């Protein structure tokens, strides 16, 4: 069965073009023109993923994401921002708001599909591995109990949410090489071979906290 996507985009031509592209890729697409209609659609049917613009009338993308993350029935739906706001500060704000990804327009079709498939695949893996759905990502402090420094705990907190080294560097305002070095030490301290295993340990720890 094909995955379902809720597309929230206020610009008519962009909305139409993206819907066509996604449907040609085999997705079931529901497209709406603003955040308020997006929330109404979410109440009626739970999509597999939400693709949302930031700047919209009535309710912007940040408002949509905040409402989604505040409700148990939608808190775990993968959410991707798609916007023309491409400054580093915009990206950092979007990711800090709880988005799973942040794509800047114009985005290539392959890049868009790869981002969507990556988030859908991660969600399927979480379900298959019975990863707890609602760990608390409010604070990195519980991760220090794993023997990590405060900075290492902060890095692992973002890695556990599926962020790459590059994304984590943006969020923390540091160099990607610095994040990579922290990640090497985290793997050594946790005695695991890859970031996926480290993320699972982090999620289990944050769920118990």
C-alpha positions as a LaTeX table, in Angstrom:
\begin{tabular}{lrrr}
\hline
Residue & $x$ (\AA) & $y$ (\AA) & $z$ (\AA) \\
\hline
Unk1 & 0.00 & 0.00 & 0.00 \\
Unk2 & 1.36 & 3.43 & $-0.95$ \\
Unk3 & 2.23 & 5.98 & 1.73 \\
Unk4 & $-0.06$ & 8.95 & 2.30 \\
Unk5 & 1.20 & 12.53 & 2.40 \\
Unk6 & $-0.55$ & 15.68 & 3.60 \\
Unk7 & 0.77 & 18.63 & 1.58 \\
Unk8 & 0.16 & 22.07 & 3.10 \\
Unk9 & 1.13 & 24.83 & 0.64 \\
Unk10 & $-0.60$ & 28.16 & 0.07 \\
Unk11 & 0.78 & 28.95 & $-3.42$ \\
Unk12 & $-1.65$ & 27.32 & $-5.93$ \\
Unk13 & 0.80 & 26.52 & $-8.73$ \\
Unk14 & 3.40 & 25.12 & $-6.34$ \\
Unk15 & 0.73 & 23.04 & $-4.60$ \\
Unk16 & $-0.55$ & 21.65 & $-7.90$ \\
Unk17 & 2.94 & 20.88 & $-9.23$ \\
Unk18 & 4.06 & 19.15 & $-6.06$ \\
Unk19 & 0.90 & 17.10 & $-5.83$ \\
Unk20 & 1.38 & 15.92 & $-9.40$ \\
Unk21 & 5.02 & 15.02 & $-8.78$ \\
Unk22 & 4.23 & 13.09 & $-5.60$ \\
Unk23 & 1.31 & 11.23 & $-7.16$ \\
Unk24 & 3.50 & 10.23 & $-10.12$ \\
Unk25 & 5.91 & 8.78 & $-7.53$ \\
Unk26 & 3.09 & 6.63 & $-6.20$ \\
Unk27 & 2.08 & 8.52 & $-3.05$ \\
Unk28 & $-1.48$ & 9.22 & $-1.98$ \\
Unk29 & $-1.64$ & 12.99 & $-1.63$ \\
Unk30 & $-4.09$ & 15.30 & 0.11 \\
Unk31 & $-3.27$ & 18.94 & $-0.62$ \\
Unk32 & $-4.62$ & 21.94 & 1.30 \\
Unk33 & $-3.94$ & 25.67 & 1.05 \\
Unk34 & $-3.23$ & 26.75 & 4.63 \\
Unk35 & $-2.37$ & 25.57 & 8.12 \\
Unk36 & $-5.91$ & 25.71 & 9.47 \\
Unk37 & $-7.13$ & 23.38 & 6.72 \\
Unk38 & $-4.11$ & 21.20 & 7.37 \\
Unk39 & $-5.08$ & 20.75 & 11.02 \\
Unk40 & $-8.65$ & 19.93 & 9.98 \\
Unk41 & $-7.30$ & 17.29 & 7.58 \\
Unk42 & $-5.15$ & 15.82 & 10.35 \\
Unk43 & $-8.18$ & 15.48 & 12.60 \\
Unk44 & $-10.02$ & 13.49 & 9.94 \\
Unk45 & $-7.26$ & 11.19 & 8.76 \\
Unk46 & $-3.71$ & 10.47 & 9.94 \\
Unk47 & $-1.23$ & 10.68 & 7.04 \\
Unk48 & 2.12 & 8.90 & 6.98 \\
Unk49 & 3.97 & 12.19 & 6.54 \\
Unk50 & 3.31 & 15.95 & 6.46 \\
Unk51 & 5.04 & 18.25 & 3.96 \\
Unk52 & 4.43 & 21.85 & 4.97 \\
Unk53 & 5.28 & 25.41 & 3.92 \\
Unk54 & 6.31 & 27.87 & 6.65 \\
Unk55 & 4.77 & 31.22 & 5.68 \\
Unk56 & 1.01 & 30.80 & 5.23 \\
Unk57 & $-2.16$ & 32.74 & 6.07 \\
Unk58 & $-4.38$ & 31.86 & 9.08 \\
Unk59 & $-1.90$ & 29.40 & 10.63 \\
Unk60 & 1.76 & 29.16 & 9.63 \\
Unk61 & 3.91 & 26.05 & 9.49 \\
Unk62 & 5.30 & 26.52 & 12.99 \\
Unk63 & 1.75 & 26.63 & 14.33 \\
Unk64 & 0.84 & 23.45 & 12.50 \\
Unk65 & 3.92 & 21.66 & 13.85 \\
Unk66 & 3.32 & 22.86 & 17.42 \\
Unk67 & $-0.25$ & 21.56 & 17.36 \\
Unk68 & 0.84 & 18.24 & 15.88 \\
Unk69 & 3.54 & 17.69 & 18.48 \\
Unk70 & 1.12 & 18.55 & 21.31 \\
Unk71 & $-1.34$ & 15.79 & 20.40 \\
Unk72 & $-0.77$ & 12.10 & 21.07 \\
Unk73 & $-2.44$ & 11.02 & 17.82 \\
Unk74 & $-0.14$ & 13.14 & 15.63 \\
Unk75 & 3.03 & 13.58 & 17.72 \\
Unk76 & 4.95 & 10.85 & 15.86 \\
Unk77 & 4.03 & 11.77 & 12.27 \\
Unk78 & 7.18 & 12.69 & 10.28 \\
Unk79 & 7.12 & 16.40 & 9.40 \\
Unk80 & 9.14 & 18.15 & 6.69 \\
Unk81 & 9.28 & 21.91 & 6.20 \\
Unk82 & 9.48 & 23.04 & 2.56 \\
Unk83 & 10.12 & 26.77 & 2.33 \\
Unk84 & 11.94 & 29.60 & 0.61 \\
Unk85 & 13.33 & 30.73 & 4.00 \\
Unk86 & 16.83 & 29.31 & 3.65 \\
Unk87 & 19.02 & 31.24 & 6.07 \\
Unk88 & 20.87 & 29.17 & 8.71 \\
Unk89 & 18.83 & 30.86 & 11.43 \\
Unk90 & 15.62 & 29.80 & 9.67 \\
Unk91 & 16.84 & 26.22 & 9.38 \\
Unk92 & 17.86 & 26.18 & 13.05 \\
Unk93 & 14.46 & 27.55 & 14.10 \\
Unk94 & 12.65 & 24.95 & 12.01 \\
Unk95 & 14.65 & 22.02 & 13.34 \\
Unk96 & 14.42 & 23.27 & 16.93 \\
Unk97 & 10.66 & 23.40 & 16.50 \\
Unk98 & 10.62 & 19.62 & 16.09 \\
Unk99 & 10.65 & 19.22 & 12.31 \\
Unk100 & 12.25 & 16.05 & 10.95 \\
Unk101 & 13.72 & 17.85 & 7.95 \\
Unk102 & 13.92 & 21.32 & 6.40 \\
Unk103 & 14.07 & 21.65 & 2.60 \\
Unk104 & 14.69 & 24.96 & 0.89 \\
Unk105 & 12.87 & 25.90 & $-2.32$ \\
Unk106 & 13.53 & 25.34 & $-5.10$ \\
Unk107 & 14.22 & 21.69 & $-4.24$ \\
Unk108 & 15.01 & 19.04 & $-6.84$ \\
Unk109 & 12.53 & 16.21 & $-7.28$ \\
Unk110 & 15.11 & 13.57 & $-6.34$ \\
Unk111 & 16.14 & 15.46 & $-3.22$ \\
Unk112 & 12.49 & 15.81 & $-2.21$ \\
Unk113 & 11.71 & 12.12 & $-2.73$ \\
Unk114 & 14.89 & 11.04 & $-0.93$ \\
Unk115 & 14.01 & 13.22 & 2.08 \\
Unk116 & 10.47 & 11.81 & 2.19 \\
Unk117 & 11.63 & 8.20 & 1.84 \\
Unk118 & 14.31 & 8.68 & 4.49 \\
Unk119 & 11.75 & 9.87 & 7.06 \\
Unk120 & 9.22 & 7.19 & 6.15 \\
Unk121 & 11.90 & 4.49 & 6.35 \\
Unk122 & 13.05 & 5.71 & 9.77 \\
Unk123 & 9.47 & 5.62 & 11.00 \\
Unk124 & 8.98 & 2.05 & 9.73 \\
Unk125 & 12.21 & 0.97 & 11.43 \\
Unk126 & 11.08 & 2.50 & 14.72 \\
Unk127 & 7.81 & 0.58 & 14.55 \\
Unk128 & 9.53 & $-2.67$ & 13.55 \\
Unk129 & 12.05 & $-2.37$ & 16.38 \\
Unk130 & 9.37 & $-1.39$ & 18.88 \\
Unk131 & 11.21 & 1.80 & 19.75 \\
Unk132 & 9.19 & 3.71 & 22.37 \\
Unk133 & 7.13 & 6.37 & 20.60 \\
Unk134 & 7.28 & 9.08 & 23.22 \\
Unk135 & 10.73 & 9.64 & 24.73 \\
Unk136 & 11.24 & 13.07 & 26.24 \\
Unk137 & 13.60 & 15.23 & 24.19 \\
Unk138 & 13.16 & 18.21 & 26.50 \\
Unk139 & 16.63 & 17.96 & 28.06 \\
Unk140 & 19.95 & 16.20 & 27.38 \\
Unk141 & 20.60 & 15.88 & 31.14 \\
Unk142 & 19.42 & 12.21 & 31.44 \\
Unk143 & 21.99 & 11.23 & 28.81 \\
Unk144 & 24.81 & 12.36 & 31.10 \\
Unk145 & 23.99 & 9.27 & 33.19 \\
Unk146 & 25.56 & 7.27 & 30.33 \\
Unk147 & 28.94 & 8.78 & 31.21 \\
Unk148 & 28.76 & 11.56 & 28.63 \\
Unk149 & 29.86 & 15.15 & 29.05 \\
Unk150 & 27.12 & 17.83 & 28.81 \\
Unk151 & 28.18 & 18.66 & 25.23 \\
Unk152 & 28.25 & 15.00 & 24.20 \\
Unk153 & 24.81 & 14.51 & 25.74 \\
Unk154 & 23.52 & 17.47 & 23.76 \\
Unk155 & 24.91 & 16.02 & 20.53 \\
Unk156 & 23.39 & 12.62 & 21.23 \\
Unk157 & 20.02 & 14.22 & 22.02 \\
Unk158 & 19.83 & 15.50 & 18.42 \\
Unk159 & 21.27 & 12.32 & 16.91 \\
Unk160 & 18.54 & 10.36 & 18.71 \\
Unk161 & 15.99 & 12.53 & 16.88 \\
Unk162 & 17.41 & 11.49 & 13.53 \\
Unk163 & 19.55 & 14.54 & 12.84 \\
Unk164 & 22.75 & 14.22 & 10.80 \\
Unk165 & 26.12 & 15.59 & 11.89 \\
Unk166 & 25.59 & 18.60 & 9.63 \\
Unk167 & 22.12 & 19.31 & 11.01 \\
Unk168 & 23.34 & 18.89 & 14.57 \\
Unk169 & 26.17 & 21.33 & 13.91 \\
Unk170 & 23.68 & 23.94 & 12.70 \\
Unk171 & 21.44 & 23.39 & 15.72 \\
Unk172 & 24.34 & 23.71 & 18.17 \\
Unk173 & 26.06 & 26.51 & 16.31 \\
Unk174 & 29.31 & 24.53 & 16.01 \\
Unk175 & 31.46 & 23.03 & 13.25 \\
Unk176 & 30.48 & 19.72 & 11.69 \\
Unk177 & 33.99 & 18.39 & 12.43 \\
Unk178 & 33.44 & 19.14 & 16.12 \\
Unk179 & 30.16 & 17.21 & 16.13 \\
Unk180 & 31.89 & 14.31 & 14.37 \\
Unk181 & 34.59 & 14.24 & 17.07 \\
Unk182 & 31.96 & 14.27 & 19.81 \\
Unk183 & 30.18 & 11.41 & 18.03 \\
Unk184 & 33.37 & 9.33 & 17.94 \\
Unk185 & 33.75 & 9.73 & 21.71 \\
Unk186 & 30.07 & 8.91 & 22.26 \\
Unk187 & 30.43 & 5.63 & 20.35 \\
Unk188 & 33.51 & 4.74 & 22.40 \\
Unk189 & 31.84 & 5.50 & 25.72 \\
Unk190 & 28.66 & 3.60 & 24.86 \\
Unk191 & 30.72 & 0.74 & 23.37 \\
Unk192 & 28.67 & 0.63 & 20.17 \\
Unk193 & 29.75 & 0.62 & 16.53 \\
Unk194 & 27.31 & 3.04 & 14.89 \\
Unk195 & 25.06 & 6.04 & 15.50 \\
Unk196 & 21.89 & 3.95 & 15.13 \\
Unk197 & 22.82 & 1.82 & 18.14 \\
Unk198 & 23.76 & 4.95 & 20.09 \\
Unk199 & 20.41 & 6.54 & 19.20 \\
Unk200 & 18.52 & 3.49 & 20.49 \\
Unk201 & 20.36 & 3.65 & 23.82 \\
Unk202 & 19.58 & 7.36 & 24.03 \\
Unk203 & 15.88 & 6.84 & 23.27 \\
Unk204 & 15.62 & 4.09 & 25.87 \\
Unk205 & 17.31 & 6.35 & 28.43 \\
Unk206 & 15.12 & 9.33 & 27.59 \\
Unk207 & 11.98 & 7.18 & 27.76 \\
Unk208 & 12.85 & 6.03 & 31.30 \\
Unk209 & 13.73 & 9.56 & 32.45 \\
\hline
\end{tabular}
